[in-house]
């Protein structure tokens, strides 16, 4: 975790991860730059949600981005209006689920659960493999979309793998242990888990039950995956998040996993080297 807490800039790393606010995570992977679930709008109302804080880092500070990893496109706390405009203006590649890709059009690649796509590294090390893994965006018995059969919204998690680099899991807005058990079986040795926490709740949906990981469930997910490091995201900046870093620290400490949490100020790198 050397140099953690240093500002995220255009300069790329062989491996680095940092959170800029809300769900937005910047991942340098083989000197390729990926951004997951971007949100860049200032505070204010967006649809049914209220954004409470602006991003710690504006998108222009990120430089050229090779791809956006988008868990889903239909909730503003994962893909807000400013991010939509940024993606459209840059014409950048978006890797997402099939339903979101159908809505976003030609610039999006839809990857169904269990499939993968590839992206070139920038260090002559070959390709990055991006696996699409299941995420369940709410309780298992929640109402499902008649078109996709998904609870709440069709949501995708990701696993990044490449020769000589840590294996990284990005949960997206998953709220359930069930898909994580399958991921743990399929990918032996998750090095870094980027978990969307915050125990998000929307009063008008799913009887106000969590639609992202609670702190307690995140700790269980980390142990189930055997993760070496956990980078939390999706815990501040929106009115639907009901838990923050204090609850997260307490929950991880309760299960003896406090040492797994990697924390740094928003807009800075949390990791700038593979976990040791």
Secondary structure, DSSP 8 states (H G I E B T S, - for coil): -TTTT-B--S---SEEEEEEETTEEEEEETTEEEEES-----SEEETTEEE-S--SS-GGGG-S-SEEE-S-SSSTTTS-HHHHHHHHHHT-EEEE-HHHHHHH-TTEEE--TT-EEEEE-SSSS-EEEEEEEEE--S-TTS-B-TTT--BSS-EEEEEEE-TTS--EEE--S---HHHHHHHHHHSS---EEEEE-S----TTSGGG--SS--HHHHHHHHHHHT-SEEEEESSSSBTT----HHHHHHHHHHTT-GGGB----TTEEEESS---
